[in-house]
Structures are given as structure tokens and as C-alpha cells.
């Protein structure tokens, strides 16, 4: 994940529902992601749509068959995608790191400065 740029959540599985758009908590039987407005994505996890916040300025966008979720302003305790498990990002104030563990962002370090280079999160103690 990255702190300032959009994060590719996963390839989008196209869904069609006769009763309108899915909502967090609704049952699902597919895999993939959808944007739920401009500030959240939905992921079908274990048969239920789960809301994933996209609090960064880029929000949630669909580009072709890909859903992008800007997590740069997400905070500890926010839900995160199954495709983000074990991956990290800097806290919004750039003084700590967050890692996706068991579907939630968990603060893992306190830093003097935090930066992202490529796919690595660098925490300067």
C-alpha cells in the first residue's frame, strides 16, 4: 500500500443485482470489490459485503476492471482488504506505521518519520 497515491485494491469482478447496489452487511456469493460511493469500497468476504474506508483524497474509483481505494488517511481500526493482509502504510501524520492484520489496520510502530519507497514502508526510529 502507499501513503499518498491510490492503492490498487484488486481486480474488479463485475456484479449485477436486480434489486440495486449491494450494501455493507448484504449477502454475496462472488469475489471482488466495488466502490460504495466515493469514500468507501465493498469487498465480498466470506459471503458478506464488508465496507472498506477510502479516506484519502483520491477516495474510491473504478478504472476499467480495477477498483482503487486511497487509504492514505485511514486510521487504526479501519477495515482493510484481504488483498492488503500483511501490507503496511504510514499514518496520516507520518509518525507511525499501520499494517493490515485480520482485516483491520493495526498500529505497528512509532517513528520519527515514516516514508514509502516503492512497496516498502520505512520507519525512522
FENGI-V221735 format. One line per field, one symbol per residue. ss: DSSP state (@ for helix, = for strand, . for the rest). phi: phi as a letter, one per 20 degrees, with the letter a starting at -180 (. if undefined). A space follows every 10 residues. Layout:
BEGIN
ss->???
phi->???
END
This chain:
BEGIN
ss->......==== =......... ......=... ..===....= =====..=== ===......= ===..====. ........=. .@@@...=== .....===== =..======= ..=====..= ====.
phi->.ceddfdffr feefcccfdo ffcgnffbcc cpccedndcb ddcedlncfd ecfcefffld cdcmecddce efdfcgnffc fffegnecbe fgemdacdcf clncfcfdbd cfbcbdcmdd eddef
END
